[in-house]
Amino acid sequence: MKTFNKDIIIALMFIAGIWSFISGQFIISTVLFASAAIYSNIVTRAKPIG
């Protein structure tokens, strides 16, 4: 269940980044895309192996 919540957070950040890019707010969209990518990497690396 926790993975599902984290996927929703990443998806919302990505969608908000696309929306702000379309709106012309390029700095905000860059921050949102970068935070989604970093958060996604942190989530995938935090999983135990096995």
DSSP file (Angstrom, degrees, kcal/mol; ACC not computed):
  #  RESIDUE AA STRUCTURE BP1 BP2  ACC     N-H-->O    O-->H-N    N-H-->O    O-->H-N    TCO  KAPPA ALPHA  PHI   PSI    X-CA   Y-CA   Z-CA
    1    1 A M     >        0   0    0      0, 0.0     4,-1.6     0, 0.0     5,-0.1   0.000 360.0 360.0 360.0 -34.7    0.0    0.0    0.0
    2    2 A K  H  >  +     0   0    0      1,-0.2     4,-2.1     2,-0.2     5,-0.2   0.878 360.0  54.5 -65.6 -36.5    2.9    2.4    0.7
    3    3 A T  H  > S+     0   0    0      1,-0.2     4,-2.3     2,-0.2    -1,-0.2   0.882 105.0  54.3 -63.9 -37.4    4.2    1.9   -2.8
    4    4 A F  H  > S+     0   0    0      1,-0.2     4,-1.8     2,-0.2    -1,-0.2   0.908 108.5  48.5 -62.7 -42.4    0.9    2.9   -4.2
    5    5 A N  H  X S+     0   0    0     -4,-1.6     4,-1.9     1,-0.2    -1,-0.2   0.885 111.2  50.0 -65.4 -39.0    0.9    6.2   -2.3
    6    6 A K  H  X S+     0   0    0     -4,-2.1     4,-2.3     1,-0.2    -1,-0.2   0.875 108.6  52.7 -68.3 -36.4    4.4    7.0   -3.4
    7    7 A D  H  X S+     0   0    0     -4,-2.3     4,-2.4     1,-0.2    -1,-0.2   0.876 107.9  51.7 -64.9 -37.0    3.4    6.3   -7.0
    8    8 A I  H  X S+     0   0    0     -4,-1.8     4,-2.5     2,-0.2    -2,-0.2   0.908 109.1  50.0 -65.8 -41.5    0.5    8.7   -6.6
    9    9 A I  H  X S+     0   0    0     -4,-1.9     4,-2.2     2,-0.2    -2,-0.2   0.925 112.3  47.1 -62.9 -44.8    2.8   11.5   -5.2
   10   10 A I  H  X S+     0   0    0     -4,-2.3     4,-2.2     1,-0.2    -2,-0.2   0.912 112.9  49.4 -63.7 -42.5    5.3   11.0   -8.1
   11   11 A A  H  X S+     0   0    0     -4,-2.4     4,-2.7     1,-0.2     5,-0.2   0.896 110.2  50.5 -64.4 -40.3    2.5   11.1  -10.7
   12   12 A L  H  X S+     0   0    0     -4,-2.5     4,-2.5     2,-0.2    -1,-0.2   0.898 110.3  49.4 -65.8 -39.6    1.0   14.2   -9.2
   13   13 A M  H  X S+     0   0    0     -4,-2.2     4,-2.0     2,-0.2    -1,-0.2   0.909 112.9  48.1 -63.8 -40.8    4.3   16.0   -9.2
   14   14 A F  H  X S+     0   0    0     -4,-2.2     4,-2.2     2,-0.2    -2,-0.2   0.920 112.8  46.9 -65.8 -44.5    4.8   15.0  -12.9
   15   15 A I  H  X S+     0   0    0     -4,-2.7     4,-2.5     1,-0.2    -2,-0.2   0.898 112.0  50.7 -65.4 -40.2    1.3   16.1  -13.9
   16   16 A A  H  X S+     0   0    0     -4,-2.5     4,-2.5    -5,-0.2    -1,-0.2   0.875 109.1  52.7 -64.9 -35.5    1.8   19.4  -12.1
   17   17 A G  H  X S+     0   0    0     -4,-2.0     4,-1.9     2,-0.2    -2,-0.2   0.911 110.2  46.9 -64.6 -42.7    5.1   19.9  -13.9
   18   18 A I  H  X S+     0   0    0     -4,-2.2     4,-2.3     2,-0.2    -2,-0.2   0.918 112.6  50.4 -64.0 -42.8    3.5   19.3  -17.3
   19   19 A W  H  X S+     0   0    0     -4,-2.5     4,-1.8     1,-0.2    -2,-0.2   0.910 111.8  46.2 -63.5 -43.0    0.7   21.7  -16.4
   20   20 A S  H  X>S+     0   0    0     -4,-2.5     5,-2.5     2,-0.2     4,-0.6   0.830 110.5  54.3 -71.1 -29.7    3.0   24.4  -15.3
   21   21 A F  H ><5S+     0   0    0     -4,-1.9     3,-0.7     2,-0.2    -2,-0.2   0.912 109.6  46.9 -66.4 -42.4    5.2   23.9  -18.4
   22   22 A I  H 3<5S+     0   0    0     -4,-2.3    -2,-0.2     1,-0.2    -1,-0.2   0.857 109.5  55.1 -65.8 -34.4    2.1   24.4  -20.6
   23   23 A S  H 3<5S-     0   0    0     -4,-1.8    -1,-0.2    -5,-0.2    -2,-0.2   0.625 119.8-110.2 -75.1 -12.0    1.2   27.5  -18.6
   24   24 A G  T <<5S+     0   0    0     -3,-0.7     2,-1.3    -4,-0.6    -3,-0.2   0.548  78.5 129.8  96.4   8.3    4.6   29.0  -19.3
   25   25 A Q     >< +     0   0    0     -5,-2.5     4,-2.1     1,-0.2     5,-0.2  -0.665  25.7 167.0 -95.8  80.0    6.0   28.7  -15.8
   26   26 A F  H  >  +     0   0    0     -2,-1.3     4,-2.1     1,-0.2    -1,-0.2   0.816  68.5  53.5 -71.9 -32.8    9.2   27.1  -16.8
   27   27 A I  H  > S+     0   0    0      2,-0.2     4,-2.1    -3,-0.2    -1,-0.2   0.928 111.8  45.6 -68.2 -43.3   11.1   27.5  -13.5
   28   28 A I  H  > S+     0   0    0      1,-0.2     4,-2.4     2,-0.2    -2,-0.2   0.904 112.7  50.6 -65.8 -41.0    8.3   25.8  -11.5
   29   29 A S  H  X S+     0   0    0     -4,-2.1     4,-2.6     1,-0.2     5,-0.2   0.888 109.1  51.7 -65.8 -37.3    8.0   23.0  -14.0
   30   30 A T  H  X S+     0   0    0     -4,-2.1     4,-2.4     2,-0.2    -1,-0.2   0.916 110.7  48.0 -63.6 -42.9   11.7   22.4  -13.9
   31   31 A V  H  X S+     0   0    0     -4,-2.1     4,-2.5     2,-0.2    -2,-0.2   0.906 112.9  48.5 -64.0 -41.6   11.6   22.2  -10.1
   32   32 A L  H  X S+     0   0    0     -4,-2.4     4,-2.2     2,-0.2    -2,-0.2   0.913 112.5  47.3 -67.0 -42.7    8.7   19.8  -10.2
   33   33 A F  H  X S+     0   0    0     -4,-2.6     4,-2.1     2,-0.2    -2,-0.2   0.918 114.3  47.6 -63.7 -42.5   10.3   17.5  -12.8
   34   34 A A  H  X S+     0   0    0     -4,-2.4     4,-2.6    -5,-0.2     5,-0.2   0.909 112.1  48.7 -66.1 -41.9   13.5   17.4  -10.8
   35   35 A S  H  X S+     0   0    0     -4,-2.5     4,-2.6     1,-0.2     5,-0.2   0.873 110.7  51.3 -67.5 -35.3   11.8   16.7   -7.5
   36   36 A A  H  X S+     0   0    0     -4,-2.2     4,-2.1    -5,-0.2    -1,-0.2   0.909 112.3  46.6 -65.8 -40.7    9.8   13.9   -9.1
   37   37 A A  H  X S+     0   0    0     -4,-2.1     4,-2.0     2,-0.2    -2,-0.2   0.923 115.2  44.9 -67.6 -44.0   12.9   12.3  -10.5
   38   38 A I  H  X S+     0   0    0     -4,-2.6     4,-2.3     2,-0.2    -2,-0.2   0.932 114.5  48.3 -66.2 -45.5   14.9   12.6   -7.3
   39   39 A Y  H  X S+     0   0    0     -4,-2.6     4,-2.4     1,-0.2    -1,-0.2   0.887 109.9  53.2 -62.3 -38.6   12.0   11.4   -5.1
   40   40 A S  H  X S+     0   0    0     -4,-2.1     4,-2.2    -5,-0.2    -1,-0.2   0.910 109.7  48.0 -63.2 -42.1   11.5    8.5   -7.5
   41   41 A N  H  X S+     0   0    0     -4,-2.0     4,-2.0     1,-0.2    -2,-0.2   0.890 111.3  50.3 -65.4 -39.0   15.2    7.5   -7.2
   42   42 A I  H  X S+     0   0    0     -4,-2.3     4,-1.3     2,-0.2    -2,-0.2   0.907 111.3  49.0 -65.2 -41.0   15.0    7.7   -3.4
   43   43 A V  H  < S+     0   0    0     -4,-2.4     4,-0.4     1,-0.2    -2,-0.2   0.911 113.0  46.0 -65.6 -43.4   11.9    5.5   -3.3
   44   44 A T  H >< S+     0   0    0     -4,-2.2     3,-0.6     1,-0.2    -1,-0.2   0.846 113.9  48.1 -72.4 -32.0   13.4    2.8   -5.6
   45   45 A R  H 3< S+     0   0    0     -4,-2.0    -1,-0.2     1,-0.2    -2,-0.2   0.724 102.4  63.8 -79.5 -20.6   16.7    2.7   -3.7
   46   46 A A  T 3< S+     0   0    0     -4,-1.3    -1,-0.2    -5,-0.2    -2,-0.2   0.609  79.0 103.4 -78.9 -11.1   15.1    2.5   -0.3
   47   47 A K  S <  S-     0   0    0     -3,-0.6     2,-0.1    -4,-0.4    -3,-0.0  -0.505  78.4-116.3 -72.4 136.5   13.5   -0.9   -1.1
   48   48 A P        -     0   0    0      0, 0.0     2,-0.4     0, 0.0    -1,-0.1  -0.438  29.0-114.7 -70.5 147.3   15.2   -3.9    0.5
   49   49 A I              0   0    0      1,-0.2     0, 0.0    -2,-0.1     0, 0.0  -0.668 360.0 360.0 -84.6 133.3   16.8   -6.4   -1.8
   50   50 A G              0   0    0     -2,-0.4    -1,-0.2     0, 0.0     0, 0.0   0.419 360.0 360.0 108.5 360.0   15.3   -9.8   -1.8
